[in-house]
């Protein structure tokens, strides 16, 4: 029986991943940890413990004591927040990764998932249908740390036999948790403001095309990669994952079909420069071939689902 550790269970990905994994492997076989208290549905449905991934000794003891067999390390300072504290963000992101790589090397938890990002690409990368293997010159702290992390993951696989697995997430869209300081956060904020205020002030320009993915698809594909036959994985750095590409204007237009009075004002800030260095669309054909990446959501059914669920969520709180 697998015994799984999720680090960063209170975040946007972790809060949904834990519940999905518990549905598959059993509540008491999925251990949720974070440096802050998670939603009640996580802390009450299975084991939870406050744990700092930067504390290597406690992390190793936790993994050994609980006979963990695989780890999802989701701890990170995201793109726009990292630009405000560059050296601290680099230290946190890289120490979190290195600690889990070392734990995987020295314990029975050989299988390690670590998320990379489209931030590994840069202004010199081909922006359309960005290949799996291409020029990668990131110009943000977050992107630099993710590119370095990919190389370390592959190194630990080759040198020490750590079963390192990773995907380059596009922007992730979810109604369950608040945005965490990423450049693609507009695509979550816009839904909440549409439901609450019928108005949104967007920090990116209206024609900025970026790859996005609905969280249900992201969680499903993350687990699909982790369950894949290791012999079929041709990459041990990180797989491209495309999702769906659209602009803020295109997203707003789809929302207006449901809320005709909704309006958006575009006031680009420092995040615009970050977005301008990222791909507009991604080629994820290798992931589809190696481990069967699939996606169920396009812009239309994603907007339908987000508006419905956010409306239910906000009405429940009233």
C-alpha positions as CSV (number, residue, x, y, z in Angstrom):
1,X,0.0,0.0,0.0
2,X,1.3,3.4,-0.9
3,X,1.8,5.9,1.9
4,X,1.9,9.4,0.5
5,X,3.1,12.7,1.9
6,X,1.8,16.0,0.4
7,X,3.9,19.0,1.4
8,X,2.1,22.3,1.0
9,X,-1.4,20.9,1.5
10,X,-3.0,24.4,2.2
11,X,-2.1,25.8,-1.2
12,X,-4.0,26.0,-4.5
13,X,-2.8,22.6,-5.8
14,X,-2.3,20.8,-2.5
15,X,-5.7,21.5,-1.0
16,X,-7.4,19.7,-3.9
17,X,-4.7,17.1,-4.5
18,X,-4.9,15.7,-1.0
19,X,-8.6,15.0,-1.2
20,X,-8.2,13.4,-4.6
21,X,-5.4,11.2,-3.4
22,X,-7.3,10.2,-0.3
23,X,-10.2,9.1,-2.5
24,X,-7.9,6.8,-4.4
25,X,-5.5,5.5,-1.7
26,X,-7.6,5.9,1.5
27,X,-7.8,8.8,4.0
28,X,-5.2,7.5,6.4
29,X,-2.6,6.7,3.7
30,X,-2.3,10.3,2.6
31,X,-0.4,12.6,5.0
32,X,-1.0,16.3,4.6
33,X,1.6,18.8,5.9
34,X,2.1,22.6,5.7
35,X,3.4,25.4,7.8
36,X,-0.1,26.8,8.2
37,X,-3.5,25.3,9.1
38,X,-5.3,23.8,6.1
39,X,-9.0,23.8,5.3
40,X,-11.1,21.7,7.7
41,X,-11.9,19.1,5.0
42,X,-8.2,18.2,4.9
43,X,-7.4,18.3,8.6
44,X,-10.5,16.3,9.5
45,X,-10.5,13.7,6.7
46,X,-7.0,12.3,7.4
47,X,-3.7,12.8,9.0
48,X,-2.4,16.4,9.1
49,X,0.7,17.8,10.8
50,X,2.4,21.2,10.8
51,X,5.8,20.5,9.1
52,X,8.4,22.9,7.6
53,X,10.0,21.4,4.5
54,X,13.0,23.6,5.2
55,X,13.6,21.6,8.4
56,X,15.5,18.7,6.9
57,X,15.9,16.6,10.0
58,X,12.2,16.7,11.0
59,X,11.2,16.1,7.4
60,X,13.4,13.0,7.2
61,X,12.2,11.7,10.6
62,X,8.5,12.2,9.5
63,X,9.1,10.3,6.3
64,X,10.8,7.4,8.0
65,X,8.5,7.2,11.0
66,X,5.4,7.1,8.8
67,X,6.9,4.7,6.2
68,X,6.2,7.2,3.4
69,X,6.6,5.7,-0.1
70,X,6.1,8.8,-2.3
71,X,6.2,12.6,-1.8
72,X,4.5,15.5,-3.5
73,X,6.5,18.6,-2.8
74,X,4.3,21.7,-3.6
75,X,6.1,24.2,-1.4
76,X,7.2,27.4,-3.3
77,X,7.1,31.2,-3.5
78,X,5.3,31.9,-6.7
79,X,6.3,34.2,-9.6
80,X,5.0,37.7,-8.7
81,X,5.7,37.3,-5.0
82,X,9.2,36.0,-5.7
83,X,10.1,39.2,-7.6
84,X,9.4,41.1,-4.3
85,X,11.8,39.0,-2.3
86,X,14.2,37.5,-4.8
87,X,17.0,36.1,-2.6
88,X,14.6,34.8,0.0
89,X,12.4,33.2,-2.7
90,X,15.4,31.5,-4.3
91,X,16.5,30.2,-0.9
92,X,13.1,28.8,0.0
93,X,12.3,27.3,-3.4
94,X,15.7,25.6,-3.8
95,X,16.1,24.4,-0.2
96,X,12.6,22.9,-0.2
97,X,13.5,20.9,-3.4
98,X,17.0,19.9,-2.2
99,X,15.6,18.7,1.2
100,X,13.0,16.4,-0.5
101,X,15.5,15.1,-3.0
102,X,17.9,14.2,-0.2
103,X,15.0,12.6,1.8
104,X,14.1,10.6,-1.3
105,X,17.7,9.5,-1.7
106,X,18.0,8.4,1.9
107,X,14.6,6.8,2.6
108,X,12.1,4.5,1.0
109,X,10.2,7.4,-0.4
110,X,12.0,7.2,-3.8
111,X,9.1,8.5,-5.9
112,X,9.0,12.3,-5.8
113,X,6.7,14.8,-7.6
114,X,7.8,18.4,-7.8
115,X,6.0,21.0,-10.0
116,X,7.8,23.0,-12.5
117,X,6.2,25.8,-14.5
118,X,6.0,27.5,-17.9
119,X,8.1,30.1,-16.1
120,X,11.2,28.1,-17.1
121,X,10.8,29.6,-20.5
122,X,11.9,33.2,-21.3
123,X,11.7,36.0,-23.9
124,X,14.0,34.1,-26.3
125,X,11.9,31.0,-26.2
126,X,9.5,30.4,-29.2
127,X,6.2,31.7,-27.9
128,X,3.8,29.6,-30.0
129,X,3.6,25.9,-29.7
130,X,6.6,26.0,-27.4
131,X,8.6,22.7,-27.8
132,X,9.5,20.4,-25.0
133,X,13.2,20.9,-25.7
134,X,14.0,24.5,-26.7
135,X,15.8,27.6,-25.6
136,X,15.2,28.2,-21.9
137,X,16.4,31.6,-20.6
138,X,14.1,32.6,-17.8
139,X,14.4,36.1,-16.4
140,X,12.4,35.8,-13.2
141,X,13.6,34.3,-9.8
142,X,10.7,31.8,-9.9
143,X,11.6,30.7,-13.5
144,X,15.3,30.4,-12.7
145,X,14.6,28.3,-9.6
146,X,12.2,26.0,-11.6
147,X,14.8,25.5,-14.3
148,X,17.5,24.8,-11.8
149,X,15.1,22.4,-10.0
150,X,14.5,20.4,-13.2
151,X,18.2,19.9,-13.7
152,X,18.6,18.8,-10.1
153,X,15.7,16.4,-10.4
154,X,17.2,14.7,-13.4
155,X,20.6,14.6,-11.8
156,X,19.2,12.8,-8.7
157,X,17.4,10.3,-11.0
158,X,20.5,9.6,-13.0
159,X,23.0,9.6,-10.1
160,X,21.0,8.2,-7.1
161,X,18.0,6.5,-8.6
162,X,15.4,8.9,-7.2
163,X,12.1,8.4,-9.1
164,X,11.7,12.2,-9.9
165,X,8.6,13.2,-11.8
166,X,7.5,16.7,-12.8
167,X,5.2,18.7,-15.1
168,X,5.5,22.3,-16.2
169,X,2.2,23.7,-15.0
170,X,0.5,26.4,-17.0
171,X,-1.7,28.9,-15.1
172,X,-4.1,27.0,-12.8
173,X,-7.7,27.9,-12.4
174,X,-9.7,26.9,-9.3
175,X,-12.7,28.1,-7.3
176,X,-11.7,26.4,-4.1
177,X,-8.7,28.4,-2.9
178,X,-7.5,32.0,-3.2
179,X,-4.7,32.8,-5.7
180,X,-1.2,32.4,-4.3
181,X,0.8,35.2,-5.9
182,X,1.3,34.0,-9.4
183,X,1.3,36.0,-12.7
184,X,-1.7,34.0,-14.0
185,X,-3.8,34.8,-11.0
186,X,-6.0,37.1,-13.0
187,X,-7.8,34.1,-14.4
188,X,-9.0,33.2,-11.0
189,X,-9.6,36.7,-9.6
190,X,-11.7,37.6,-12.6
191,X,-14.4,35.1,-11.7
192,X,-14.7,36.1,-8.1
193,X,-15.0,39.8,-9.0
194,X,-17.5,39.0,-11.8
195,X,-19.8,37.2,-9.3
196,X,-19.3,39.7,-6.5
197,X,-19.0,43.1,-8.3
198,X,-19.7,42.6,-12.0
199,X,-16.4,44.5,-12.5
200,X,-12.7,43.5,-12.6
201,X,-9.5,45.5,-12.9
202,X,-7.0,43.3,-14.8
203,X,-3.3,43.5,-14.2
204,X,-2.4,42.2,-17.6
205,X,-3.2,43.7,-21.0
206,X,-6.3,42.4,-22.8
207,X,-4.4,40.6,-25.6
208,X,-1.9,38.7,-23.4
209,X,-2.2,35.1,-24.4
210,X,-1.1,32.5,-21.8
211,X,-1.6,28.8,-21.3
212,X,-4.1,27.9,-18.5
213,X,-5.6,24.7,-17.1
214,X,-8.6,24.0,-15.0
215,X,-7.5,22.5,-11.7
216,X,-9.5,19.3,-12.2
217,X,-7.4,18.5,-15.3
218,X,-4.2,19.5,-13.5
219,X,-4.9,17.2,-10.5
220,X,-5.9,14.3,-12.7
221,X,-2.8,14.6,-14.9
222,X,-0.5,15.0,-11.9
223,X,-1.7,11.7,-10.5
224,X,-1.7,10.1,-13.9
225,X,2.0,10.9,-14.3
226,X,2.8,9.6,-10.8
227,X,1.0,6.3,-11.5
228,X,2.7,5.8,-14.9
229,X,5.0,2.9,-15.6
230,X,8.6,4.3,-15.1
231,X,9.8,2.5,-18.1
232,X,7.6,4.6,-20.3
233,X,8.9,7.9,-19.1
234,X,11.4,9.3,-21.6
235,X,12.0,12.5,-19.6
236,X,13.2,13.0,-16.0
237,X,13.4,16.7,-16.0
238,X,9.8,18.0,-16.5
239,X,7.0,17.5,-19.0
240,X,5.3,20.3,-20.9
241,X,1.6,20.5,-20.1
242,X,-0.4,22.8,-22.4
243,X,-3.9,23.3,-21.1
244,X,-5.9,25.9,-23.0
245,X,-4.6,29.3,-24.2
246,X,-6.6,32.5,-24.2
247,X,-6.3,36.2,-23.5
248,X,-8.0,38.2,-20.7
249,X,-10.3,39.7,-23.3
250,X,-11.3,36.3,-24.6
251,X,-12.0,35.1,-21.1
252,X,-14.0,38.2,-20.2
253,X,-16.1,37.8,-23.4
254,X,-17.0,34.2,-22.4
255,X,-18.0,35.4,-18.9
256,X,-20.2,38.2,-20.4
257,X,-22.3,35.5,-22.1
258,X,-23.4,34.6,-18.6
259,X,-23.2,38.1,-17.0
260,X,-23.9,40.7,-19.7
261,X,-23.3,43.7,-17.4
262,X,-19.8,42.5,-16.5
263,X,-17.0,45.0,-17.3
264,X,-13.2,44.8,-17.3
265,X,-10.6,47.6,-17.1
266,X,-7.1,46.7,-18.1
267,X,-4.3,48.3,-16.0
268,X,-1.1,46.3,-16.6
269,X,1.5,46.3,-13.8
270,X,4.9,44.7,-13.2
271,X,3.4,41.3,-13.9
272,X,2.9,42.2,-17.5
273,X,6.6,42.0,-18.1
274,X,6.7,38.6,-16.6
275,X,3.8,37.4,-18.8
276,X,5.5,38.8,-21.9
277,X,8.4,36.4,-21.4
278,X,6.2,33.3,-21.2
279,X,4.8,31.1,-24.0
280,X,1.4,31.8,-25.6
281,X,0.8,28.1,-26.3
282,X,2.6,24.8,-25.5
283,X,3.4,21.5,-27.3
284,X,2.7,18.7,-24.8
285,X,2.8,15.9,-27.3
286,X,5.5,14.0,-25.5
287,X,3.5,13.9,-22.3
288,X,0.5,12.6,-24.2
289,X,2.6,9.9,-25.8
290,X,4.6,8.8,-22.7
291,X,1.9,8.7,-20.0
292,X,-1.4,9.7,-21.6
293,X,-2.0,13.3,-20.6
294,X,-5.6,14.3,-21.3
295,X,-7.7,17.4,-20.7
296,X,-11.5,17.6,-20.4
297,X,-12.0,21.4,-20.1
298,X,-12.1,24.1,-22.7
299,X,-12.8,27.7,-22.1
300,X,-16.6,27.4,-22.4
301,X,-17.2,24.5,-19.9
302,X,-14.5,25.9,-17.6
303,X,-16.3,29.3,-17.4
304,X,-19.6,27.5,-16.9
305,X,-18.2,25.5,-14.0
306,X,-16.3,28.3,-12.3
307,X,-19.2,30.8,-12.3
308,X,-21.6,28.2,-11.0
309,X,-19.3,27.0,-8.2
310,X,-18.2,30.5,-7.1
311,X,-21.8,31.6,-6.9
312,X,-22.6,28.6,-4.7
313,X,-19.5,29.2,-2.6
314,X,-20.3,32.9,-2.0
315,X,-23.9,32.3,-1.3
316,X,-23.1,29.6,1.2
317,X,-20.9,32.1,3.2
318,X,-23.8,34.7,3.4
